[in-house]
Amino acid sequence: MKQKHKILVVEDEADTADLLKHILEREGFSVIQAKDGRQASSLIGTVRPPSLVLLDLVVPYVSGAELLKLIRDHPDWCHTPVIMVSADSYGPDIQQALRQGATAYVTKQKGSAGLIEAMRRVLHPPASSPTQPSLKKVPQTLPKRRPSAHRRPRSSHGKKRAA
């Protein structure tokens, strides 16, 4: 029998947490819930890392950003993929979360289909390099930087000027 992926859901809104649990269990995942940052912090220090963390950016007591730092600084949890889940779709906030170590960022407006798609990309990366941690896979699919105006592709025109 195939082992279930264990997912930690950190979500303070009970309706959203229950909906996520229902959707994830229907998809075959095992779910652990933390209703606030304090409870999530306690889990990070006491249980084995799950396959994936779904982390709301805004939770009481300890923010999602602070929890992300705790996860990345913990020796057992540091490679655990973290998908930030937020109502915030402001581009700079998304980029900041990714720079701080989030594996992916999903807005709540995308609904469960967007979340499940992101989870599948994180948990089942392409088989081309199975030794690489999945942590490196998802951010590469997201635009992380703007093209530089100083770096242009080589062309025959550029070679003529250089010669």
SESEPA-156247 format. One line per field, with one value per atom (N, C-alpha, C): residue number from 1; residue in one letter; atom name; x, y negated, z negated. Coordinates in nm, 3 decimals. Layout:
% residues N
nr	NUM_... $
rest	a_... $
atom	CA_... $
px	X_... $
py	Y_... $
pz	Z_... $
***
This chain:
% residues 163
nr	1_1_1_2_2_2_3_3_3_4_4_4_5_5_5_6_6_6_7_7_7_8_8_8_9_9_9_10_10_10_11_11_11_12_12_12_13_13_13_14_14_14_15_15_15_16_16_16_17_17_17_18_18_18_19_19_19_20_20_20_21_21_21_22_22_22_23_23_23_24_24_24_25_25_25_26_26_26_27_27_27_28_28_28_29_29_29_30_30_30_31_31_31_32_32_32_33_33_33_34_34_34_35_35_35_36_36_36_37_37_37_38_38_38_39_39_39_40_40_40_41_41_41_42_42_42_43_43_43_44_44_44_45_45_45_46_46_46_47_47_47_48_48_48_49_49_49_50_50_50_51_51_51_52_52_52_53_53_53_54_54_54_55_55_55_56_56_56_57_57_57_58_58_58_59_59_59_60_60_60_61_61_61_62_62_62_63_63_63_64_64_64_65_65_65_66_66_66_67_67_67_68_68_68_69_69_69_70_70_70_71_71_71_72_72_72_73_73_73_74_74_74_75_75_75_76_76_76_77_77_77_78_78_78_79_79_79_80_80_80_81_81_81_82_82_82_83_83_83_84_84_84_85_85_85_86_86_86_87_87_87_88_88_88_89_89_89_90_90_90_91_91_91_92_92_92_93_93_93_94_94_94_95_95_95_96_96_96_97_97_97_98_98_98_99_99_99_100_100_100_101_101_101_102_102_102_103_103_103_104_104_104_105_105_105_106_106_106_107_107_107_108_108_108_109_109_109_110_110_110_111_111_111_112_112_112_113_113_113_114_114_114_115_115_115_116_116_116_117_117_117_118_118_118_119_119_119_120_120_120_121_121_121_122_122_122_123_123_123_124_124_124_125_125_125_126_126_126_127_127_127_128_128_128_129_129_129_130_130_130_131_131_131_132_132_132_133_133_133_134_134_134_135_135_135_136_136_136_137_137_137_138_138_138_139_139_139_140_140_140_141_141_141_142_142_142_143_143_143_144_144_144_145_145_145_146_146_146_147_147_147_148_148_148_149_149_149_150_150_150_151_151_151_152_152_152_153_153_153_154_154_154_155_155_155_156_156_156_157_157_157_158_158_158_159_159_159_160_160_160_161_161_161_162_162_162_163_163_163 $
rest	m_m_m_k_k_k_q_q_q_k_k_k_h_h_h_k_k_k_i_i_i_l_l_l_v_v_v_v_v_v_e_e_e_d_d_d_e_e_e_a_a_a_d_d_d_t_t_t_a_a_a_d_d_d_l_l_l_l_l_l_k_k_k_h_h_h_i_i_i_l_l_l_e_e_e_r_r_r_e_e_e_g_g_g_f_f_f_s_s_s_v_v_v_i_i_i_q_q_q_a_a_a_k_k_k_d_d_d_g_g_g_r_r_r_q_q_q_a_a_a_s_s_s_s_s_s_l_l_l_i_i_i_g_g_g_t_t_t_v_v_v_r_r_r_p_p_p_p_p_p_s_s_s_l_l_l_v_v_v_l_l_l_l_l_l_d_d_d_l_l_l_v_v_v_v_v_v_p_p_p_y_y_y_v_v_v_s_s_s_g_g_g_a_a_a_e_e_e_l_l_l_l_l_l_k_k_k_l_l_l_i_i_i_r_r_r_d_d_d_h_h_h_p_p_p_d_d_d_w_w_w_c_c_c_h_h_h_t_t_t_p_p_p_v_v_v_i_i_i_m_m_m_v_v_v_s_s_s_a_a_a_d_d_d_s_s_s_y_y_y_g_g_g_p_p_p_d_d_d_i_i_i_q_q_q_q_q_q_a_a_a_l_l_l_r_r_r_q_q_q_g_g_g_a_a_a_t_t_t_a_a_a_y_y_y_v_v_v_t_t_t_k_k_k_q_q_q_k_k_k_g_g_g_s_s_s_a_a_a_g_g_g_l_l_l_i_i_i_e_e_e_a_a_a_m_m_m_r_r_r_r_r_r_v_v_v_l_l_l_h_h_h_p_p_p_p_p_p_a_a_a_s_s_s_s_s_s_p_p_p_t_t_t_q_q_q_p_p_p_s_s_s_l_l_l_k_k_k_k_k_k_v_v_v_p_p_p_q_q_q_t_t_t_l_l_l_p_p_p_k_k_k_r_r_r_r_r_r_p_p_p_s_s_s_a_a_a_h_h_h_r_r_r_r_r_r_p_p_p_r_r_r_s_s_s_s_s_s_h_h_h_g_g_g_k_k_k_k_k_k_r_r_r_a_a_a_a_a_a $
atom	N_CA_C_N_CA_C_N_CA_C_N_CA_C_N_CA_C_N_CA_C_N_CA_C_N_CA_C_N_CA_C_N_CA_C_N_CA_C_N_CA_C_N_CA_C_N_CA_C_N_CA_C_N_CA_C_N_CA_C_N_CA_C_N_CA_C_N_CA_C_N_CA_C_N_CA_C_N_CA_C_N_CA_C_N_CA_C_N_CA_C_N_CA_C_N_CA_C_N_CA_C_N_CA_C_N_CA_C_N_CA_C_N_CA_C_N_CA_C_N_CA_C_N_CA_C_N_CA_C_N_CA_C_N_CA_C_N_CA_C_N_CA_C_N_CA_C_N_CA_C_N_CA_C_N_CA_C_N_CA_C_N_CA_C_N_CA_C_N_CA_C_N_CA_C_N_CA_C_N_CA_C_N_CA_C_N_CA_C_N_CA_C_N_CA_C_N_CA_C_N_CA_C_N_CA_C_N_CA_C_N_CA_C_N_CA_C_N_CA_C_N_CA_C_N_CA_C_N_CA_C_N_CA_C_N_CA_C_N_CA_C_N_CA_C_N_CA_C_N_CA_C_N_CA_C_N_CA_C_N_CA_C_N_CA_C_N_CA_C_N_CA_C_N_CA_C_N_CA_C_N_CA_C_N_CA_C_N_CA_C_N_CA_C_N_CA_C_N_CA_C_N_CA_C_N_CA_C_N_CA_C_N_CA_C_N_CA_C_N_CA_C_N_CA_C_N_CA_C_N_CA_C_N_CA_C_N_CA_C_N_CA_C_N_CA_C_N_CA_C_N_CA_C_N_CA_C_N_CA_C_N_CA_C_N_CA_C_N_CA_C_N_CA_C_N_CA_C_N_CA_C_N_CA_C_N_CA_C_N_CA_C_N_CA_C_N_CA_C_N_CA_C_N_CA_C_N_CA_C_N_CA_C_N_CA_C_N_CA_C_N_CA_C_N_CA_C_N_CA_C_N_CA_C_N_CA_C_N_CA_C_N_CA_C_N_CA_C_N_CA_C_N_CA_C_N_CA_C_N_CA_C_N_CA_C_N_CA_C_N_CA_C_N_CA_C_N_CA_C_N_CA_C_N_CA_C_N_CA_C_N_CA_C_N_CA_C_N_CA_C_N_CA_C_N_CA_C_N_CA_C_N_CA_C_N_CA_C_N_CA_C_N_CA_C_N_CA_C_N_CA_C_N_CA_C_N_CA_C_N_CA_C_N_CA_C_N_CA_C_N_CA_C_N_CA_C_N_CA_C_N_CA_C_N_CA_C_N_CA_C $
px	0.084_0.000_0.088_0.051_0.126_0.108_0.222_0.216_0.157_0.068_0.006_0.107_0.099_0.177_0.109_0.188_0.135_0.150_0.040_0.038_0.005_0.087_0.056_-0.013_-0.135_-0.212_-0.213_-0.156_-0.157_-0.254_-0.373_-0.483_-0.568_-0.589_-0.665_-0.815_-0.861_-1.004_-1.060_-1.146_-1.196_-1.263_-1.345_-1.413_-1.313_-1.212_-1.109_-1.028_-0.990_-0.913_-0.991_-1.120_-1.203_-1.218_-1.235_-1.246_-1.117_-1.003_-0.874_-0.856_-0.889_-0.876_-0.963_-1.086_-1.177_-1.121_-1.076_-1.023_-0.899_-0.808_-0.683_-0.706_-0.793_-0.822_-0.890_-0.976_-1.040_-0.936_-0.828_-0.719_-0.621_-0.644_-0.561_-0.449_-0.449_-0.346_-0.388_-0.291_-0.313_-0.289_-0.378_-0.372_-0.353_-0.259_-0.240_-0.275_-0.350_-0.389_-0.330_-0.294_-0.255_-0.339_-0.407_-0.501_-0.437_-0.310_-0.242_-0.091_-0.017_0.128_0.192_0.132_0.186_0.177_0.061_0.043_0.138_0.152_0.243_0.388_0.428_0.564_0.592_0.495_0.509_0.528_0.451_0.464_0.602_0.651_0.782_0.891_0.876_0.976_0.961_0.846_0.822_0.787_0.745_0.706_0.798_0.795_0.872_0.814_0.899_0.849_0.749_0.646_0.550_0.608_0.533_0.575_0.568_0.476_0.450_0.381_0.406_0.336_0.257_0.127_0.044_0.033_0.089_0.105_0.035_-0.067_-0.135_-0.039_-0.034_0.057_0.018_-0.113_-0.161_-0.231_-0.158_-0.215_-0.180_-0.263_-0.238_-0.111_-0.057_0.054_0.191_0.209_0.335_0.296_0.345_0.303_0.354_0.292_0.336_0.481_0.524_0.663_0.759_0.720_0.804_0.808_0.694_0.691_0.777_0.774_0.858_1.005_1.045_1.184_1.216_1.124_1.145_1.165_1.084_1.094_1.228_1.267_1.393_1.516_1.503_1.615_1.623_1.517_1.515_1.587_1.684_1.763_1.681_1.574_1.492_1.389_1.348_1.239_1.288_1.414_1.464_1.440_1.429_1.405_1.258_1.172_1.030_0.970_0.904_0.841_0.730_0.723_0.622_0.550_0.419_0.337_0.266_0.296_0.227_0.089_-0.012_-0.149_-0.200_-0.245_-0.286_-0.389_-0.466_-0.558_-0.481_-0.358_-0.274_-0.218_-0.250_-0.197_-0.104_-0.051_0.038_0.176_0.218_0.341_0.464_0.498_0.616_0.607_0.488_0.472_0.498_0.450_0.472_0.622_0.688_0.832_0.910_0.869_0.936_0.922_0.802_0.781_0.870_0.882_0.966_1.114_1.156_1.296_1.325_1.225_1.244_1.238_1.214_1.220_1.093_0.983_0.862_0.890_0.839_0.857_0.764_0.643_0.544_0.450_0.368_0.274_0.144_0.035_-0.095_-0.192_-0.263_-0.364_-0.493_-0.566_-0.691_-0.794_-0.782_-0.877_-0.866_-0.752_-0.736_-0.816_-0.860_-0.942_-0.862_-0.934_-0.869_-0.794_-0.838_-0.771_-0.628_-0.611_-0.478_-0.388_-0.445_-0.369_-0.326_-0.417_-0.385_-0.279_-0.290_-0.189_-0.051_-0.043_0.086_0.140_0.053_0.096_0.153_0.087_0.135_0.272_0.293_0.423_0.531_0.499_0.597_0.624_0.519_0.534_0.576_0.548_0.581_0.657_0.782_0.859_0.893_0.932_0.972_1.081_1.077_1.168_1.308_1.336_1.465_1.582_1.562_1.671_1.616_1.595_1.533_1.615_1.746_1.826_1.814_1.765_1.750_1.629_1.637_1.520_1.413_1.286_1.177_1.169_1.236_1.236_1.282_1.370_1.426_1.335_1.235_1.158_1.058_0.974_0.863_0.904_0.995_1.028_1.082_1.143_1.195_1.083_0.963_0.852_0.788_0.825_0.770_0.872_0.829_0.928_0.984_1.116_1.178_1.252_1.286_1.360_1.323_1.348_1.323_1.443_1.420_1.534_1.620_1.748_1.839_1.853_1.852_1.870_2.015_2.106_2.248_2.293_2.215_2.255_2.168_2.226_2.153_2.203_2.114_2.158_2.261_2.353_2.454_2.389_2.435_2.387_2.503_2.482_2.589_2.620_2.519_2.537_2.637_2.622_2.711_2.854_2.869_3.002_3.071_2.997_3.057_3.113_3.038_3.086_3.210_3.215_3.328_3.454_3.439_3.554_3.631 $
py	0.118_0.000_-0.125_-0.222_-0.347_-0.429_-0.481_-0.561_-0.698_-0.743_-0.875_-0.984_-1.092_-1.210_-1.277_-1.316_-1.388_-1.537_-1.612_-1.755_-1.828_-1.927_-2.015_-2.137_-2.163_-2.280_-2.379_-2.498_-2.603_-2.710_-2.710_-2.798_-2.832_-2.963_-3.004_-3.011_-3.023_-3.030_-2.888_-2.856_-2.719_-2.666_-2.748_-2.703_-2.667_-2.751_-2.727_-2.603_-2.591_-2.475_-2.345_-2.346_-2.226_-2.192_-2.295_-2.272_-2.215_-2.272_-2.219_-2.074_-2.045_-1.907_-1.812_-1.852_-1.768_-1.743_-1.851_-1.840_-1.752_-1.775_-1.699_-1.552_-1.524_-1.384_-1.315_-1.387_-1.332_-1.300_-1.378_-1.355_-1.247_-1.193_-1.084_-1.125_-1.250_-1.297_-1.277_-1.262_-1.261_-1.404_-1.457_-1.599_-1.618_-1.707_-1.756_-1.904_-1.953_-2.094_-2.170_-2.294_-2.388_-2.512_-2.558_-2.669_-2.806_-2.808_-2.936_-2.914_-3.024_-3.016_-2.949_-2.965_-2.900_-2.749_-2.701_-2.557_-2.502_-2.575_-2.531_-2.530_-2.632_-2.638_-2.516_-2.479_-2.363_-2.235_-2.222_-2.104_-2.098_-2.214_-2.219_-2.168_-2.195_-2.153_-2.012_-1.946_-1.819_-1.700_-1.721_-1.608_-1.598_-1.480_-1.461_-1.550_-1.597_-1.685_-1.612_-1.684_-1.625_-1.628_-1.576_-1.580_-1.721_-1.802_-1.936_-2.018_-2.150_-2.242_-2.340_-2.353_-2.459_-2.565_-2.682_-2.784_-2.913_-2.948_-3.076_-3.186_-3.291_-3.401_-3.476_-3.488_-3.564_-3.470_-3.437_-3.355_-3.422_-3.401_-3.465_-3.416_-3.501_-3.476_-3.472_-3.388_-3.381_-3.386_-3.485_-3.503_-3.391_-3.381_-3.282_-3.303_-3.429_-3.458_-3.411_-3.432_-3.386_-3.233_-3.169_-3.023_-2.969_-3.035_-2.992_-2.997_-3.103_-3.113_-3.002_-2.972_-2.862_-2.730_-2.707_-2.583_-2.577_-2.685_-2.687_-2.677_-2.725_-2.720_-2.588_-2.508_-2.383_-2.273_-2.204_-2.105_-1.990_-1.949_-1.839_-1.886_-2.010_-2.061_-2.146_-2.181_-2.282_-2.248_-2.122_-2.085_-2.053_-2.072_-2.045_-2.151_-2.109_-2.208_-2.283_-2.414_-2.500_-2.577_-2.558_-2.637_-2.742_-2.867_-2.977_-2.990_-3.004_-3.019_-3.149_-3.240_-3.371_-3.434_-3.525_-3.605_-3.715_-3.742_-3.847_-3.805_-3.881_-3.849_-3.959_-4.041_-4.150_-4.093_-4.115_-4.057_-4.069_-4.188_-4.198_-4.112_-4.097_-4.010_-3.864_-3.825_-3.688_-3.663_-3.757_-3.743_-3.738_-3.818_-3.818_-3.682_-3.624_-3.492_-3.387_-3.394_-3.298_-3.319_-3.444_-3.472_-3.424_-3.428_-3.386_-3.234_-3.162_-3.017_-2.942_-3.011_-2.938_-2.863_-2.743_-2.663_-2.712_-2.753_-2.805_-2.896_-2.969_-3.065_-3.051_-3.026_-3.011_-3.108_-3.184_-3.273_-3.196_-3.233_-3.164_-3.182_-3.288_-3.310_-3.203_-3.138_-3.033_-2.908_-2.897_-2.784_-2.656_-2.548_-2.422_-2.365_-2.392_-2.337_-2.391_-2.521_-2.581_-2.527_-2.505_-2.452_-2.308_-2.225_-2.085_-2.076_-2.160_-2.161_-2.196_-2.299_-2.337_-2.225_-2.159_-2.049_-1.934_-1.903_-1.793_-1.827_-1.953_-1.994_-1.980_-2.012_-2.006_-1.861_-1.783_-1.647_-1.547_-1.577_-1.485_-1.561_-1.601_-1.675_-1.587_-1.648_-1.569_-1.470_-1.353_-1.244_-1.263_-1.374_-1.393_-1.393_-1.441_-1.441_-1.404_-1.274_-1.231_-1.260_-1.286_-1.313_-1.457_-1.544_-1.684_-1.699_-1.778_-1.799_-1.876_-1.841_-1.906_-2.053_-2.098_-2.237_-2.327_-2.277_-2.357_-2.361_-2.275_-2.260_-2.372_-2.402_-2.493_-2.637_-2.695_-2.835_-2.859_-2.758_-2.776_-2.797_-2.752_-2.768_-2.906_-2.978_-3.110_-3.214_-3.325_-3.428_-3.490_-3.482_-3.531_-3.663_-3.694_-3.817_-3.875_-4.000_-4.066_-4.049_-4.040_-4.030_-4.156_-4.139_-4.251_-4.323_-4.454_-4.532_-4.529_-4.494_-4.493_-4.365_-4.262_-4.133_-4.103_-4.099_-4.070_-3.938_-3.865_-3.739_-3.766_-3.672_-3.686_-3.671_-3.748_-3.737_-3.763_-3.738_-3.763_-3.912_-3.996_-4.140_-4.180_-4.120_-4.151_-4.107_-3.995_-3.946_-4.039_-4.098_-4.188_-4.310_-4.363_-4.481_-4.449_-4.329_-4.291_-4.264_-4.226_-4.188_-4.306 $
pz	0.000_0.000_0.000_0.077_0.088_-0.040_-0.092_-0.214_-0.184_-0.272_-0.257_-0.289_-0.212_-0.248_-0.366_-0.466_-0.581_-0.555_-0.569_-0.543_-0.672_-0.708_-0.820_-0.763_-0.810_-0.768_-0.883_-0.861_-0.962_-0.914_-0.972_-0.928_-1.049_-1.074_-1.191_-1.169_-1.047_-1.020_-1.016_-1.110_-1.126_-0.999_-0.933_-0.812_-0.702_-0.685_-0.583_-0.619_-0.746_-0.790_-0.768_-0.803_-0.783_-0.635_-0.553_-0.409_-0.352_-0.393_-0.347_-0.390_-0.515_-0.565_-0.482_-0.456_-0.378_-0.237_-0.172_-0.035_-0.033_-0.127_-0.129_-0.161_-0.256_-0.287_-0.169_-0.099_0.021_0.128_0.132_0.228_0.181_0.060_0.010_-0.084_-0.131_-0.222_-0.367_-0.455_-0.599_-0.647_-0.732_-0.768_-0.918_-0.952_-1.088_-1.083_-1.182_-1.180_-1.298_-1.271_-1.376_-1.354_-1.460_-1.445_-1.462_-1.509_-1.525_-1.524_-1.528_-1.522_-1.642_-1.759_-1.879_-1.868_-1.824_-1.810_-1.702_-1.593_-1.486_-1.535_-1.612_-1.667_-1.755_-1.835_-1.921_-1.840_-1.733_-1.647_-1.581_-1.536_-1.470_-1.564_-1.692_-1.788_-1.841_-1.815_-1.883_-1.792_-1.670_-1.584_-1.463_-1.402_-1.278_-1.168_-1.078_-0.972_-0.882_-0.839_-0.746_-0.604_-0.510_-0.370_-0.315_-0.372_-0.321_-0.428_-0.428_-0.517_-0.432_-0.460_-0.402_-0.510_-0.484_-0.587_-0.548_-0.625_-0.605_-0.647_-0.569_-0.598_-0.724_-0.749_-0.864_-0.962_-1.070_-1.177_-1.310_-1.414_-1.544_-1.614_-1.700_-1.791_-1.724_-1.624_-1.549_-1.402_-1.330_-1.190_-1.101_-0.985_-0.887_-0.847_-0.832_-0.797_-0.907_-1.033_-1.145_-1.151_-1.124_-1.122_-1.009_-0.895_-0.782_-0.823_-0.893_-0.941_-1.040_-1.131_-1.226_-1.152_-1.051_-0.972_-0.902_-0.837_-0.761_-0.852_-0.978_-1.072_-1.150_-1.146_-1.223_-1.144_-1.206_-1.131_-1.072_-1.138_-1.085_-0.983_-0.994_-0.909_-0.792_-0.790_-0.696_-0.549_-0.512_-0.373_-0.344_-0.442_-0.424_-0.332_-0.224_-0.136_-0.209_-0.185_-0.247_-0.138_-0.132_-0.040_-0.122_-0.095_-0.162_-0.099_-0.183_-0.137_-0.195_-0.109_-0.158_-0.066_-0.122_-0.041_0.031_-0.013_0.043_0.179_0.282_0.414_0.465_0.374_0.407_0.445_0.566_0.621_0.532_0.481_0.395_0.269_0.212_0.094_0.131_0.248_0.295_0.314_0.381_0.405_0.274_0.176_0.047_-0.022_-0.018_-0.078_-0.011_0.120_0.192_0.157_0.147_0.109_-0.033_-0.120_-0.259_-0.276_-0.169_-0.176_-0.146_-0.112_-0.072_0.058_0.067_0.187_0.297_0.258_0.352_0.275_0.350_0.291_0.369_0.299_0.363_0.298_0.379_0.323_0.303_0.199_0.167_0.277_0.355_0.464_0.572_0.582_0.683_0.649_0.525_0.484_0.468_0.446_0.416_0.536_0.657_0.775_0.785_0.762_0.766_0.657_0.540_0.428_0.454_0.499_0.527_0.637_0.739_0.846_0.789_0.706_0.646_0.558_0.482_0.396_0.479_0.588_0.674_0.733_0.773_0.827_0.721_0.596_0.489_0.446_0.431_0.380_0.487_0.612_0.722_0.830_0.801_0.901_1.020_1.131_1.248_1.211_1.272_1.237_1.293_1.358_1.423_1.325_1.202_1.104_0.966_0.941_0.817_0.692_0.705_0.586_0.541_0.624_0.586_0.495_0.389_0.305_0.382_0.356_0.427_0.396_0.291_0.252_0.366_0.452_0.561_0.683_0.691_0.814_0.839_0.742_0.767_0.791_0.711_0.736_0.877_0.937_1.072_1.173_1.141_1.234_1.221_1.116_1.093_1.133_1.194_1.229_1.102_1.085_0.964_0.985_1.106_1.129_1.263_1.277_1.404_1.494_1.626_1.717_1.704_1.707_1.694_1.828_1.822_1.943_1.987_1.895_1.927_1.993_1.982_2.037_2.157_2.271_2.394_2.451_2.518_2.579_2.687_2.700_2.804_2.941_3.033_3.170_3.262_3.388_3.484_3.490_3.463_3.464_3.354_3.233_3.123_3.152_3.221_3.253_3.350_3.443_3.540_3.471_3.373_3.302_3.221_3.163_3.078_3.160_3.285_3.368_3.419 $
***
